[in-house]
Amino acid sequence: GSKINSNEAALYDRQIRLWGVHAQNQLKSSRILIVGLNALGAELCKNIVLAGLNVSLMDSVIVSERDLGAQFFLRAEDVDVGKTR
């Protein structure tokens, strides 16, 4: 994987101070698959992305009105209720 550049070093400064550049490089080169983007999955995804990991999402559940209030990835104006998440 590629090394952390100066922009990433500034972005992940707190994490780098906590566990070091080597560990942050390992996180950066990690690949995570999250299956099921319910409210918990959306929050987990956000936290993993903010830590610098690469995330792929898979969810075939149909969007309901309830989903619109339970997660920040969905906005009523952007999605059709009844389509997959």
C-alpha positions as CSV (number, residue, x, y, z in Angstrom):
1,G,0.0,0.0,0.0
2,S,1.0,3.6,-0.4
3,K,2.5,5.6,2.5
4,I,0.7,8.3,4.4
5,N,1.1,11.7,2.7
6,S,1.3,15.1,4.4
7,N,-2.5,15.7,4.1
8,E,-3.3,12.3,5.6
9,A,-0.7,12.9,8.4
10,A,-2.5,16.1,9.3
11,L,-5.9,14.4,9.1
12,Y,-5.0,11.4,11.2
13,D,-2.5,13.2,13.5
14,R,-4.3,12.2,16.7
15,Q,-4.4,8.5,15.7
16,I,-0.8,8.6,14.6
17,R,0.3,10.0,17.9
18,L,-1.7,7.2,19.6
19,W,-0.6,4.1,17.7
20,G,2.1,5.3,15.3
21,V,2.6,5.7,11.5
22,H,3.1,2.0,10.9
23,A,-0.2,1.1,12.4
24,Q,-2.0,3.9,10.5
25,N,-0.5,2.7,7.3
26,Q,-1.8,-0.8,8.1
27,L,-5.2,0.7,8.7
28,K,-5.0,2.6,5.4
29,S,-4.3,-0.6,3.5
30,S,-7.1,-2.5,5.2
31,R,-10.3,-3.4,3.3
32,I,-13.5,-3.9,5.3
33,L,-16.9,-5.2,4.0
34,I,-19.9,-4.2,6.0
35,V,-23.0,-6.3,5.2
36,G,-26.2,-4.7,6.3
37,L,-26.5,-1.0,6.5
38,N,-29.0,-0.6,9.3
39,A,-28.6,2.2,11.9
40,L,-25.8,0.3,13.7
41,G,-24.0,-0.6,10.4
42,A,-24.2,3.0,9.3
43,E,-22.6,4.3,12.5
44,L,-20.0,1.5,12.4
45,C,-19.2,2.5,8.8
46,K,-18.8,6.1,9.6
47,N,-16.4,5.4,12.5
48,I,-14.3,3.0,10.4
49,V,-14.0,5.5,7.5
50,L,-13.1,8.3,9.9
51,A,-10.2,6.1,11.2
52,G,-8.9,5.9,7.6
53,L,-9.9,2.4,6.5
54,N,-11.4,1.5,3.2
55,V,-15.0,0.3,3.3
56,S,-17.2,-1.5,0.9
57,L,-20.9,-1.7,1.7
58,M,-23.4,-4.4,0.8
59,D,-27.1,-4.2,1.7
60,S,-30.0,-5.6,-0.3
61,V,-32.7,-4.6,2.2
62,I,-35.6,-2.4,0.9
63,V,-35.6,1.2,2.2
64,S,-38.5,2.0,4.5
65,E,-39.7,5.2,6.1
66,R,-38.1,3.9,9.3
67,D,-34.7,3.8,7.7
68,L,-34.8,7.5,6.9
69,G,-34.9,8.4,10.6
70,A,-32.4,5.7,11.7
71,Q,-29.3,6.5,9.6
72,F,-27.6,9.5,8.1
73,F,-26.6,7.9,4.8
74,L,-30.2,8.2,3.6
75,R,-32.1,11.5,3.0
76,A,-35.8,11.5,1.9
77,E,-35.0,13.7,-1.2
78,D,-32.2,11.3,-2.3
79,V,-33.9,7.9,-2.1
80,D,-37.0,6.2,-3.1
81,V,-38.6,4.3,-0.3
82,G,-39.1,0.8,-1.6
83,K,-35.8,0.5,-3.4
84,T,-32.7,-1.3,-2.0
85,R,-30.5,0.6,0.5
